[in-house]
Amino acid sequence: MIISNGQIALPGQDTPLQLDIRVEKGRVVELGAELEGDSDIIDARGLLVLPGAIDPHVHMNDPGYTEREDFRTGTCAAACGGVTTVIDMPCTSVPPVTNAANLWRKLAAIEHQAVVDYGLFGGVSGQSLAGALLHDMEALAPHVLGFKTYFISAMESFRRLDHYGFAQVLQVAREVGRPVLLHAEDHDYVGPATEDAMRHGRTAEEYYRSRPETAEVLAVLAAARLAEEAGADLHIVHVGTAAAAEVIAQCGATGETAPHYLEFSLADFVRVGAPLKVTPPVKPSPNREQLWEHLARGTLAFVASDHAPCPREGKATGSIWTDYSGIPGTGTLLPYMLSEGYLEGRIGLSRFLEVISEEAARRYGLADRKGAIAPGKDADLVLVDPGATWTVHGAASYSKGKVTPFEGRELRGRVRKTLIRGTVVYDADRGVMAPGGHGQLLRAAY
């Protein structure tokens, strides 16, 4: 196969180059001008050719909560948005992926559903500390890309870790060579703050008041200190507070943010209500502008969607306290960052490529195959019309989650085709073209 006449976005380059790409056996084998010798040609004239995006934080809810999402619908939504690899969280499965037996159950449920390639995170919950922690983490480590933990959790099946338990997990993770991912909000702050806020009302503003910037900063400070003492590899997920990003930069950890923190503020949350309820909540301005700055200069390594959809009724309970916390996002991750990051001039092309693909591949041991357009890497490619505009409509998504805070948002840049290992899995005119099971499980190369 040859992808011809496209404007190719190459790592480290701030200007796309007009080149052809030769693909053989699912991998990029050659880049050059006017390549010949292949009858299977995709004409990319007028299109920007990007590396497939990596979404390193999704909740596909499969098996167990498939009324919210399953691996088939979720990965179809990903493919439509130019995401060619997702990494799924361990906590929103039944049972959660906290030991090898649970991992095999999950793999059996999802392996014939995935349209895009996928990795998994293992998890360590409060329940894990009462079991065979070292044995379970050692057994999971070869098959997962890291271990997800929480300082605060409303999931009875996946309880939070206190600081001592977290320190134990860090020590084992260092021994098995995997990063520890943390949902960083301080339990001792959020608990009483929530009780107080609930007495005052059930609005978006009260929900924010229960989990303000301080709750994130306190959690990151504690986690950073514990990781430093353990000599462990720490990553903070869905950073929604600019001040927390500054702490991350100082302590040697890494962090990710999400498009909803870059786009929305507390004023939007008050206006939109439940469709924008996420945890941590979006913050008042100028927080989002400061997060863009952290992302541009690399203080925050990359973006992830935190894709966590639910049925419409989950967002319409009548109280912000009982409305479901989470939004669909994997389908809008790359389009939003392309439109509002690169095309809007907030970040250059080379940084855009790092943010949507390269840095996550490097962070989770996938850079030998994923993350860039280069000879030897998988031919995960996205062909985008940079001059086209389109409008987000949740009802049109393959995801089961139809309620999105991006509803009605016009974005520049339209995904025309998505290829995974040289196979077209999505075409804008034909829809999803790959069967469930096309996606492959990814394990870390380190």
C-alpha positions in Angstrom: 0.0 0.0 0.0 1.1 3.6 -0.7 -0.4 6.6 0.9 0.3 9.2 -1.8 0.4 13.0 -2.1 -0.4 13.7 1.6 1.0 16.4 3.9 2.8 14.1 6.4 3.3 15.2 10.0 6.6 13.8 11.1 8.0 13.8 14.7 10.1 16.9 15.5 8.8 18.8 12.5 6.7 21.9 12.8 5.8 21.9 9.1 4.2 18.9 7.3 6.1 17.5 4.3 4.6 16.3 1.1 5.7 12.7 0.9 4.4 9.3 0.2 4.2 6.5 2.7 4.8 2.9 1.8 3.2 0.3 4.0 4.0 -3.4 4.0 2.7 -6.1 6.4 1.1 -3.4 8.6 4.2 -1.3 9.1 5.6 1.8 7.6 8.6 0.8 5.5 9.5 3.9 3.5 8.9 7.6 3.3 9.7 9.4 0.1 8.6 11.5 -2.9 6.6 9.8 -5.7 6.9 6.3 -4.5 6.0 3.6 -7.0 5.5 -0.1 -7.3 2.2 -0.8 -5.6 -1.3 -1.0 -7.0 -3.0 -0.4 -3.7 -2.9 3.4 -3.4 -4.8 5.8 -1.2 -4.7 9.3 -2.6 -4.3 11.8 0.3 -4.1 14.9 -1.8 -5.1 17.9 0.2 -5.1 15.9 3.4 -2.9 16.1 6.5 -1.6 12.7 7.5 -1.2 12.3 11.3 0.0 9.4 13.4 -2.9 7.6 15.0 -3.8 9.2 18.3 -3.3 7.3 21.6 -6.0 7.8 24.2 -4.3 6.6 27.4 -7.3 6.9 29.7 -10.6 5.3 28.9 -13.4 3.5 30.8 -15.0 1.1 28.4 -17.0 -0.5 31.3 -16.6 -4.0 29.8 -17.4 -6.5 31.2 -19.9 -5.5 33.8 -21.3 -2.0 33.1 -22.0 -2.4 29.4 -25.2 -0.3 29.6 -22.7 2.6 29.7 -20.3 1.4 27.1 -18.8 -1.8 25.7 -15.5 -2.4 23.9 -17.1 -2.6 20.5 -19.0 0.7 20.7 -16.3 2.5 22.6 -13.5 1.5 20.1 -15.8 2.4 17.2 -16.1 5.9 18.6 -12.4 6.0 19.0 -11.7 5.0 15.4 -14.1 7.7 14.1 -12.1 10.3 16.0 -8.7 9.1 14.7 -7.7 7.2 17.9 -5.9 4.0 17.0 -4.9 2.9 20.5 -6.8 3.1 23.8 -5.6 2.2 27.2 -8.5 1.0 29.4 -8.8 1.5 33.2 -9.2 -1.4 35.6 -11.8 -0.1 38.0 -14.9 0.1 35.9 -15.1 -3.6 35.1 -16.7 -6.5 36.9 -14.6 -7.8 38.5 -12.0 -5.0 38.5 -8.6 -5.9 37.1 -6.7 -6.3 40.3 -5.3 -9.8 39.8 -4.5 -12.2 37.0 -7.7 -14.2 37.1 -9.8 -11.0 36.7 -7.5 -9.9 33.8 -8.1 -13.1 31.9 -11.9 -12.7 32.4 -11.7 -9.2 31.0 -9.6 -10.3 28.0 -12.0 -13.1 27.2 -14.9 -10.5 27.2 -13.2 -7.9 25.0 -10.8 -9.5 22.6 -13.4 -10.2 19.9 -14.9 -6.7 20.2 -12.0 -4.2 19.9 -11.8 -2.3 16.6 -8.7 -0.4 17.6 -5.5 -1.6 19.4 -5.7 -1.5 23.1 -3.7 -1.8 26.3 -4.9 -2.3 29.8 -3.9 -0.9 33.2 -3.9 -3.1 36.3 -5.4 -1.7 39.5 -4.6 -1.6 43.1 -7.6 -0.9 45.4 -8.0 -0.8 49.2 -9.2 -4.4 49.0 -5.9 -5.4 47.3 -3.9 -4.5 50.5 -5.8 -7.2 52.4 -4.7 -9.8 49.8 -1.5 -10.9 48.2 -0.3 -7.5 46.9 3.1 -8.5 45.7 1.9 -11.7 44.1 -1.0 -10.0 42.3 1.1 -7.0 41.0 3.9 -9.4 39.9 1.4 -11.5 38.0 -0.2 -8.5 36.3 2.9 -6.6 35.5 3.9 -8.4 32.2 0.4 -7.8 30.8 -0.5 -4.3 31.9 1.0 -0.8 31.2 0.8 0.5 34.7 -1.3 0.4 37.9 -4.2 2.7 38.6 -4.9 3.9 42.2 -7.2 6.4 43.9 -6.8 8.6 46.9 -10.6 9.0 46.9 -13.2 6.6 45.5 -17.0 6.2 45.5 -16.7 2.7 44.0 -17.3 0.1 46.7 -15.6 -2.5 44.4 -12.5 -0.4 44.1 -11.9 1.4 47.4 -9.3 4.2 47.9 -5.8 3.8 49.2 -4.6 5.7 52.3 -1.1 7.2 52.3 0.5 4.2 53.9 -1.2 1.8 51.5 -0.1 4.0 48.6 3.5 3.8 49.8 3.3 0.0 49.8 2.0 0.0 46.2 4.8 2.4 45.1 7.5 0.1 46.5 6.1 -3.0 44.7 5.5 -1.0 41.4 9.2 0.0 41.5 10.2 -3.7 41.9 8.0 -4.8 39.0 9.0 -1.9 36.8 5.6 -0.3 36.1 4.3 3.3 36.7 1.7 4.1 39.3 -1.2 6.2 38.1 -3.2 8.2 40.7 -6.6 9.9 40.8 -5.3 12.8 42.9 -7.9 14.4 45.2 -7.5 14.6 48.9 -10.0 12.4 50.8 -9.7 14.3 54.1 -10.5 17.5 52.3 -13.3 16.3 50.0 -15.2 14.3 52.5 -16.1 17.1 54.9 -16.2 19.7 52.1 -18.9 17.6 50.4 -21.0 17.3 53.5 -20.9 21.1 53.9 -21.6 21.8 50.2 -24.5 19.3 50.2 -26.2 21.3 53.0 -26.1 24.4 50.8 -27.6 23.1 47.6 -27.4 20.7 44.7 -25.9 22.9 41.9 -22.8 22.7 39.8 -21.2 25.4 41.9 -21.7 23.5 45.1 -20.2 20.4 43.5 -17.1 22.4 42.5 -16.9 23.8 46.1 -16.7 20.3 47.4 -13.6 19.5 45.2 -11.7 22.7 44.6 -8.2 23.3 43.5 -6.8 22.7 47.0 -8.1 19.1 47.0 -6.0 18.3 43.9 -2.9 20.1 45.1 -2.9 18.4 48.5 -3.1 15.0 46.9 -0.4 15.7 44.4 1.9 17.0 47.2 1.4 13.9 49.3 1.8 11.5 46.4 4.9 13.2 45.1 6.6 13.0 48.5 5.8 9.3 48.8 6.9 8.5 45.3 10.2 10.3 45.9 10.9 8.3 49.1 10.1 5.0 47.3 12.0 5.9 44.1 8.9 5.0 42.2 7.5 6.2 38.8 4.4 8.4 39.4 1.8 9.6 36.9 -1.1 11.9 37.8 -4.2 11.4 35.7 -6.8 14.0 34.5 -5.1 17.0 36.0 -7.7 19.8 36.2 -5.8 22.3 38.3 -2.9 24.4 37.0 -1.4 24.7 40.5 -1.2 20.9 40.7 0.6 20.8 37.3 3.2 23.1 38.8 3.8 20.6 41.7 4.1 17.7 39.2 6.8 19.6 37.3 8.8 20.2 40.4 8.7 16.7 41.7 9.7 14.6 38.7 6.4 12.9 38.1 4.3 13.2 34.9 0.8 14.3 34.4 -2.0 14.4 31.8 -4.9 16.7 31.3 -8.1 16.3 29.2 -9.9 18.4 26.6 -12.7 19.3 28.9 -10.3 21.0 31.3 -8.8 23.0 28.4 -12.2 24.0 27.0 -14.5 24.6 29.9 -14.6 26.7 33.2 -16.8 26.7 36.2 -19.0 29.3 34.5 -19.6 26.7 31.8 -20.4 24.0 34.4 -23.0 26.3 36.0 -24.5 27.0 32.6 -24.4 23.4 31.2 -24.9 21.4 34.4 -24.8 17.6 34.5 -23.5 17.0 31.0 -20.3 18.6 32.2 -20.0 16.9 35.5 -16.6 15.2 35.7 -14.3 14.4 38.6 -12.2 16.4 39.3 -14.6 19.2 38.3 -13.7 22.0 35.9 -12.3 25.1 37.6 -12.9 28.8 37.4 -10.9 30.9 34.8 -8.0 31.5 34.2 -7.3 27.9 35.1 -8.0 26.5 31.6 -5.7 29.1 30.0 -2.9 28.1 32.4 -3.4 24.4 31.6 -2.9 25.2 27.9 0.4 26.9 28.9 1.5 23.9 30.9 0.7 21.6 28.0 2.5 23.8 25.5 5.7 23.8 27.4 5.6 20.2 28.5 4.8 20.5 32.2 1.9 18.3 31.4 3.0 15.4 29.1 -0.1 14.7 27.1 -3.8 14.6 26.9 -6.3 11.8 27.5 -10.1 11.8 27.2 -11.1 10.1 30.5 -13.9 8.6 28.3 -16.6 7.6 30.8 -20.0 7.7 29.2 -23.4 6.9 30.6 -27.1 6.6 29.4 -29.0 9.9 29.2 -31.0 9.2 32.4 -27.7 9.0 34.3 -27.3 12.8 33.6 -30.8 13.7 34.5 -31.4 12.7 38.1 -32.4 16.2 39.3 -29.4 16.7 41.6 -25.7 17.3 40.8 -24.8 15.0 43.6 -26.5 11.9 42.1 -25.9 12.8 38.4 -23.3 10.4 36.9 -19.8 11.8 36.8 -18.2 11.2 33.5 -18.5 12.1 29.8 -17.8 10.5 26.4 -14.6 11.8 25.0 -12.4 9.4 23.0 -14.1 10.4 19.7 -13.5 14.1 20.2 -9.9 13.9 21.7 -7.9 14.3 18.5 -10.4 16.5 16.7 -10.5 19.0 19.6 -6.7 19.1 20.0 -6.3 19.5 16.3 -8.8 22.3 16.1 -8.1 24.2 19.3 -4.5 23.3 19.8 -2.6 23.1 16.5 -4.9 24.9 14.0 -5.7 27.6 16.5 -2.0 28.2 17.1 -1.9 27.3 20.8 0.7 24.6 20.2 3.0 23.9 17.2 2.7 20.8 15.0 5.6 18.9 16.7 4.2 19.5 20.2 0.7 18.5 18.9 2.1 15.2 17.8 3.7 14.6 21.1 0.5 15.5 23.0 -1.8 13.2 21.0 0.4 10.3 20.4 4.2 10.3 20.9 4.5 11.1 24.6 1.9 8.5 25.7 3.6 5.8 23.6 6.9 6.6 25.2 5.4 6.8 28.7 3.8 3.3 28.5 6.4 1.3 26.6 4.8 1.4 23.2 7.2 3.7 21.3 8.8 0.8 19.5 5.5 0.4 17.5 3.3 3.4 18.1 3.3 7.1 18.5 4.8 8.5 15.2 5.0 8.0 11.5 8.4 6.4 10.9 9.9 3.4 9.2 9.5 0.3 11.4 6.4 1.5 13.3 2.9 0.3 12.9 1.0 2.1 10.0 -1.5 3.7 12.4 -2.5 6.7 10.3 -5.2 9.4 10.3 -6.1 11.3 7.2 -7.6 14.7 8.0 -9.1 17.4 5.9 -7.7 20.5 7.8 -10.0 22.9 5.9 -13.2 21.2 6.7 -15.4 22.1 9.7 -17.9 19.9 11.5 -20.2 20.1 14.5 -20.2 17.7 17.4 -23.6 15.9 17.9 -23.6 13.2 20.6 -26.5 11.4 18.9 -24.3 10.7 15.9 -21.6 9.0 17.9 -21.0 5.2 17.9 -20.6 5.5 21.7 -23.5 4.6 23.9 -22.9 7.9 25.7 -24.9 10.5 23.7 -24.7 13.3 26.2 -21.6 15.5 25.7 -20.7 18.9 26.9 -19.2 19.5 23.4 -22.7 19.3 21.9 -23.0 21.9 19.1 -19.3 22.8 19.2 -17.9 23.5 15.7 -14.4 22.1 15.2 -11.9 22.6 12.3 -10.4 19.5 10.8 -12.4 16.5 9.8 -11.1 12.9 10.0 -11.6 11.3 6.6 -9.9 7.9 7.2 -8.3 6.0 10.1 -5.9 3.2 9.4 -4.6 0.7 12.0 -1.6 -1.4 10.9 -2.3 -0.5 7.3 -6.0 -1.4 7.4 -8.7 1.2 6.9 -10.9 0.8 10.0 -12.9 4.0 9.5 -14.0 6.0 6.4 -16.0 9.1 6.7 -18.2 8.1 3.8 -18.7 4.5 4.8 -18.4 4.4 8.6 -16.5 1.8 10.7 -15.1 -0.8 8.4 -13.3 -3.2 10.7 -14.9 -6.1 12.6 -14.7 -6.5 16.3 -11.5 -8.3 17.0 -9.3 -6.3 14.6 -7.8 -4.5 17.6 -4.8 -6.3 19.3 -3.7 -6.3 22.9 -0.6 -4.3 23.5 2.1 -5.1 26.1 4.9 -2.8 27.1 8.3 -3.2 25.4 10.2 -2.2 28.6 
